[in-house]
Amino acid sequence: MIRICLCDDDPIWVDMMKTRIEKNVVNIDRDFEICVCSSLEKLEGVITTRKIDVLFLDIVLEDVNSADWLAENLEDSDVEVIFMTAFPEEAYSISEVDHAYFLVKSRITDEMIEKSLNRAKERIENKSESFGVFRVNGKKLSVNFADVLCFESDDNYVRIHLKDGTTLDSRTTMSNCSRKTPDCFLRCHRSFLINMNYVKEVRYSCFVLSNSTVVQIPPKKYAQTVEAYEKYIKSTV
């Protein structure tokens, strides 16, 4: 299954491009979903609430450079971006954002659409579920989830606690971290996402991690949380 989002503020172009994507994506993957949105605000809502694999994104949306917006707002997203534009001179900033392909609207052919989808799919397949990409100190950093004890929210950042004692501060959200992480991670508290492989002890009101960090479990969610933990442990035996 390949999940595609097409974001452009020209409804006529969207209808035409959606048809052409649907025509060519069948050569890449028989199972696909495609959704459309017309603004960066709506795009943010789509990406933060559902899994999107490939994003066809107009570089200029409502007089805003979407490449600049993407770098500031969705810098650690795993989505593969295919930029589109009718104004190539506006593409100056796409080098600041990791992307799979770049299409000039007046020159788009079916072959180019298929090639861009193939490139995006190849990049998706080359990614390992064992790693996640996070923005740390202005740079993208690949983090091995096996090295992460827990994620802790801290104001506008999430602090990534590693098993070697170091911490990394990433400007992201706990919800985004929850979507990225494998099944061994459990959101046991509003402010904590723990790696259950590093739970040393389960107490009445908390988890104790291998580095002695104590993570509280809200009383109302205690039974549900511990049940999820026990289910995971049994699945690993």
Phi, psi and omega in degrees: 000127175243126184255122187241141173236134177247119184239115181201146183263010176254105185298326179293315178297319181301314180299317181292315184291323179299317179297319182289324177295314179301323180294321186266337183290336180296338176281347182259316184205127182291333179256121179208158173231146177221133176233162181231152173212159190244004181208162179292327178298315179292324178298317179300318179297321180294310185292328182275351182244349180212161180281122176238129179270316185229134180238117170271114190233124174292135183291327179245115179235118180051045178066017177248135176284111186290337177293317177297316180297318181297318181297327182274328190251331183229043188293336181249018178289147180272359184294142177271120187262131171245106181283145176229148175199151171263354183232085183305332180295342179276359184274011184301332187262001184289342177293342179278350183236129177296128182214160184270327187198163179224125183240132172267122189305319184290348184244007184290130174240167177299323179297321180291321178297315179296319179297319180294321178293321177298317179298316179296317181295320178299317180294322178296315183292334180279348178283144178259135177292350180280349183234153175229148180259127181228147179272116182230123180054040176081002181234152176279129183235131177273123184246129177281117183299334179293342180265358185263124174282313181193164172249137181230125179287141182214091183058241182271008182237165168241127179268124180262116181266120180263157185293341179274004177097349179277160178231150178232132178258121181239136179278084181212192180236160178295325179298319179294320178297320180298323180289329183281325193282153178286181188294344181284355180261140184229127176276089186267352182205154179305328184257000184225138171234111188255152172272111186295343177291345182249017175281121181268328185205143174248118178253177184301324186239006187197166168257145172245121182275171186297338177264014178076007174295132180258123181245116183291147175247122179304133183308320182292339182250008186300306184300315181296318182293314180294325177298318178296321178295313181296323178297319179294316181299317180296327181288343182265350182282000000 
